Amino acid sequence: MANSDLSLYLISQNVNNDWDTYDSAVVAARDEDDAKHISPDPYADDDWYEREGRSKFLGWCHPEDVKVEYIGEASPDIARGVVCASFNAG
């Protein structure tokens, strides 16, 4: 669902920097706090991690460790979520 009240943010982290992790992403979010809670990891739903028996933040990090930088206003046709992401494949 698109929303004209969204902004674009660059989110990044440097606490989880091993192979097969995300280091940054551009996200469309309501505000800075909302951006911190958007994970670029497409498997970051709680059910998947419980089924796989893995750490919840395997490919990303805890929201408190996310750095957020405002980029600008999102186009009205952009939906809340990840626009693009940087993944360090191993």
Summary of the structure (lengths in Angstrom):
residues: 90
radius of gyration: 13.1
end to end distance: 33.5
largest distance: 38.4
contacts: 239
relative contact order: 0.38
helix: 17%
strand: 36%
